[in-house]
Amino acid sequence: MIDMIEKEEPIISEEEAAQYDRQIRLWGLDAQKRLRGSRVLLVGLGGLGAEVAKNLILAGVKGLTLLDHEQVTEESCRAQFLVPVTARGQNRAQASLERAQYLNPMVEVRAYPDRPEDKPDDFFLQFDAVCLTGCSRDLMVRVDQLCSQRNIKVFCGDVYGYYGYMFSDLASINPTTTASFCSLKEALEVDWTSEKAKASLKRTPVDYFLLHVLLKFRTDKGRDPDPQSFAEDSQLLRQIRDDVLESLAVSGDLLSDDFVSYCFSEMSPVCAVVGGVLGQEVVKALSQRDAPHRNFFFFDGRKGNGVVDYFGPN
Amino acid sequence: MVQLVGSLRKELADSLSSCRVLVVGAGGIGCELLKNLVLTGFKNIEVIDLDTIDVSNLNRQFLFQKKHVGKSKAQVAKESALQFCPTANITAYHDSIMNPDYNVEFFRNFMLVMNALDNRAARNHVNRMCLAADIPLIESGTAGYLGQVTVIKKGLTECYECQPKPSQKTFPGCTIRNTPSEPIHCIVWAKYLFNQLFGEEDADQEVSPDTADPEAAWNPEEAAARATASEKDGDIKRVSTKEWARSTGYDSIKLFNKLFKDDIMYLLTMDKLWKKRKAPLPLDWQQLENHALFNEDSPGSGLKDQQVLGIWGYCKLFQHSVETLRSQLEQKGDGAELVWDKDDPPAMDFVTAAANLRMHIFSMNMKSRFDIKSMAGNIIPAIATTNAVIAGLIVLEGLKILSGELESCRSVSSSTANYPEVISLVTYEEPYDELEECQRSPDYFFCTVFDTFP
């Protein structure tokens, strides 16, 4: 049974009030107090992860735990601003800790170097919200299933070159609102063979299918497309695109070859946009203010537009 | 064969490392923008900001820490950015972009100028300089959850001044002086009062009852009679508020009784004003003091600024702030004037007290210092995430410009107005024929339209 004890209402000190002044004027003191009482887990400290970390730490959550098993590479230095250039070879979460803490000493920031796959269920249950970046599809599905049952808010997000997305599962065991959320599993396993689904295909952002392709690449190769292996990765991406669209029973024309050369690495401005939207969604959910995006946000950095859309059982 | 450097095609990455760009402003948008630029691969960046760091900046201007409060924004932003990108070539100017040193030649050094400003005057100025130098400008702004990015290029798009911008809301003098009905009227009155007593006196900022109020007259003849009477009635008009205050030695209780008792009683004689409105209730210092002795205000819990005091609390705050401001004035010497600043505690205390006393007189619920500061200081709420999104969009537009894709540039806005498109594109307006004047002649920095919209 989940913990039903009312959390002690956090006090906002005069020091915090001075620092958070401009945001308290936007979302109010009660919202700030709820943030002040929230603990968040952030998995993955790549470009997107660093942006989300910054946004949540500045917002003034109680604690942010960073979890990442990857090492700092030359690529990481290009992608994110928390890791010192001298930290090559160190664990990415631990290397990001110092700068992350400097952003706001009033937040408890912790870093762990473990693989999220190796963490027991209990680990994830100590948080109010969990945010997964750079994770495999299987891990995201597992953590989402585990956490949403316990009323822990789940967010996922990634940036692939010029493209990015975020997903949220705010399903509550006591839903008070009419808007509902579904699991990531359900969101990804939409049946496109039904008449209704086929009819809605025209209005469906192709980014949804692109996401499937990139998640499959990540599962198959254990990494994301790498500029160093551009030729082979491009070919593999095209192949996976064909396979994925076929398995989803949708037209191969939906995703042209064009996307292939634009989904490598993490583009800083795209990380900033997706990280900003994702960060704000986490803040909204923790502060219980303002309508959340249901349940995906897709950003296309080439076109420059970003759209919210719902995918799930009809 | 496509070659990539990170996410970018090699040709684009190469052009980024050689071009020079200018960022105007190192605040909310500026910090995020600087970070995005260096991470994307821009190597030659100049950043200018006249401001220093304040603690209220720290919730979003993430390149700054508590220890930097008081230092130059441009300078600290540069140092922090160099920490995660030591090979970037960043020049910081702690200066105003409106300084004539930054002339058209200066602007011509850059391939791209990006504004990260918070005021219209500077935006107008940079707009004109970029038109004159024929350099693309990316304009942007944020407020709360909303934000917008627009590319401005001579000959291709409207400039920043092509469309008249709404000017700040003003209120009729008689509303401020005679018949306030909303807290903002009382706050504006309190700011006028500050200037009348301690700052630069302005004929448009009168605080005494307006006897020439057309609403006060029962008939046109009476209006005329009142108008002439006010000129003869020295008590109200002839002596300036500052002179009168000086003559009393800025005695806070005398000031209080004049502003919150005598002047209100005068207003009550203009009985037509109160036929359909609730009449104001004058305050008496002595009465309030006596009452307070028996009903001591208990201090509330929680943040000081968010509390609403009792009437006697604001009487005391009025007294205390007048005394502090009086000595500030004395210290500055003869003919000195104070300038109102929301971050100067006695100045803010004064407006809080005076506005609340007036609100109470006019039967409005009094407000906390926090709320009054928002209105008096025109504070725009701001958060990190909106600035992060907008700064990301700025760089994406910048990349299009540097790839020679100006025509594909759009005005982009971040809001829920076009839900479910939360980041949406607006196609450009073509520059109007009659405005081409501004964009062709090197001597005309501004649109001819601007002349007709003062």
Boltz contact constraints between the chains, C-beta under 6 A:
constraints:
  - contact:
      token1: [A, 17]
      token2: [B, 303]
      max_distance: 6.0
  - contact:
      token1: [A, 18]
      token2: [B, 55]
      max_distance: 6.0
  - contact:
      token1: [A, 19]
      token2: [B, 55]
      max_distance: 6.0
  - contact:
      token1: [A, 19]
      token2: [B, 58]
      max_distance: 6.0
  - contact:
      token1: [A, 19]
      token2: [B, 59]
      max_distance: 6.0
  - contact:
      token1: [A, 20]
      token2: [B, 59]
      max_distance: 6.0
  - contact:
      token1: [A, 21]
      token2: [B, 56]
      max_distance: 6.0
  - contact:
      token1: [A, 22]
      token2: [B, 56]
      max_distance: 6.0
  - contact:
      token1: [A, 22]
      token2: [B, 59]
      max_distance: 6.0
  - contact:
      token1: [A, 22]
      token2: [B, 381]
      max_distance: 6.0
  - contact:
      token1: [A, 22]
      token2: [B, 382]
      max_distance: 6.0
  - contact:
      token1: [A, 23]
      token2: [B, 59]
      max_distance: 6.0
  - contact:
      token1: [A, 23]
      token2: [B, 383]
      max_distance: 6.0
  - contact:
      token1: [A, 25]
      token2: [B, 374]
      max_distance: 6.0
  - contact:
      token1: [A, 25]
      token2: [B, 381]
      max_distance: 6.0
  - contact:
      token1: [A, 26]
      token2: [B, 144]
      max_distance: 6.0
  - contact:
      token1: [A, 26]
      token2: [B, 381]
      max_distance: 6.0
  - contact:
      token1: [A, 54]
      token2: [B, 62]
      max_distance: 6.0
  - contact:
      token1: [A, 55]
      token2: [B, 384]
      max_distance: 6.0
  - contact:
      token1: [A, 55]
      token2: [B, 385]
      max_distance: 6.0
  - contact:
      token1: [A, 58]
      token2: [B, 59]
      max_distance: 6.0
  - contact:
      token1: [A, 58]
      token2: [B, 384]
      max_distance: 6.0
  - contact:
      token1: [A, 78]
      token2: [B, 6]
      max_distance: 6.0
  - contact:
      token1: [A, 81]
      token2: [B, 35]
      max_distance: 6.0
  - contact:
      token1: [A, 81]
      token2: [B, 84]
      max_distance: 6.0
  - contact:
      token1: [A, 102]
      token2: [B, 65]
      max_distance: 6.0
  - contact:
      token1: [A, 103]
      token2: [B, 62]
      max_distance: 6.0
  - contact:
      token1: [A, 161]
      token2: [B, 7]
      max_distance: 6.0
  - contact:
      token1: [A, 227]
      token2: [B, 4]
      max_distance: 6.0
  - contact:
      token1: [A, 230]
      token2: [B, 4]
      max_distance: 6.0
  - contact:
      token1: [A, 261]
      token2: [B, 2]
      max_distance: 6.0
  - contact:
      token1: [A, 264]
      token2: [B, 4]
      max_distance: 6.0
  - contact:
      token1: [A, 264]
      token2: [B, 7]
      max_distance: 6.0
  - contact:
      token1: [A, 265]
      token2: [B, 6]
      max_distance: 6.0
  - contact:
      token1: [A, 265]
      token2: [B, 7]
      max_distance: 6.0
  - contact:
      token1: [A, 267]
      token2: [B, 7]
      max_distance: 6.0
  - contact:
      token1: [A, 268]
      token2: [B, 36]
      max_distance: 6.0
  - contact:
      token1: [A, 268]
      token2: [B, 39]
      max_distance: 6.0
  - contact:
      token1: [A, 268]
      token2: [B, 40]
      max_distance: 6.0
  - contact:
      token1: [A, 269]
      token2: [B, 36]
      max_distance: 6.0
  - contact:
      token1: [A, 269]
      token2: [B, 392]
      max_distance: 6.0
  - contact:
      token1: [A, 269]
      token2: [B, 395]
      max_distance: 6.0
  - contact:
      token1: [A, 269]
      token2: [B, 396]
      max_distance: 6.0
  - contact:
      token1: [A, 272]
      token2: [B, 36]
      max_distance: 6.0
  - contact:
      token1: [A, 272]
      token2: [B, 388]
      max_distance: 6.0
  - contact:
      token1: [A, 272]
      token2: [B, 391]
      max_distance: 6.0
  - contact:
      token1: [A, 272]
      token2: [B, 392]
      max_distance: 6.0
  - contact:
      token1: [A, 273]
      token2: [B, 389]
      max_distance: 6.0
  - contact:
      token1: [A, 273]
      token2: [B, 392]
      max_distance: 6.0
  - contact:
      token1: [A, 276]
      token2: [B, 385]
      max_distance: 6.0
  - contact:
      token1: [A, 276]
      token2: [B, 388]
      max_distance: 6.0
  - contact:
      token1: [A, 276]
      token2: [B, 389]
      max_distance: 6.0
  - contact:
      token1: [A, 279]
      token2: [B, 385]
      max_distance: 6.0
  - contact:
      token1: [A, 280]
      token2: [B, 385]
      max_distance: 6.0
  - contact:
      token1: [A, 301]
      token2: [B, 396]
      max_distance: 6.0
  - contact:
      token1: [A, 304]
      token2: [B, 396]
      max_distance: 6.0
  - contact:
      token1: [A, 304]
      token2: [B, 412]
      max_distance: 6.0
  - contact:
      token1: [A, 304]
      token2: [B, 425]
      max_distance: 6.0
  - contact:
      token1: [A, 305]
      token2: [B, 423]
      max_distance: 6.0
  - contact:
      token1: [A, 305]
      token2: [B, 424]
      max_distance: 6.0
  - contact:
      token1: [A, 305]
      token2: [B, 425]
      max_distance: 6.0
  - contact:
      token1: [A, 306]
      token2: [B, 422]
      max_distance: 6.0
  - contact:
      token1: [A, 306]
      token2: [B, 423]
      max_distance: 6.0
  - contact:
      token1: [A, 307]
      token2: [B, 420]
      max_distance: 6.0
  - contact:
      token1: [A, 307]
      token2: [B, 421]
      max_distance: 6.0
  - contact:
      token1: [A, 308]
      token2: [B, 420]
      max_distance: 6.0
  - contact:
      token1: [A, 308]
      token2: [B, 422]
      max_distance: 6.0
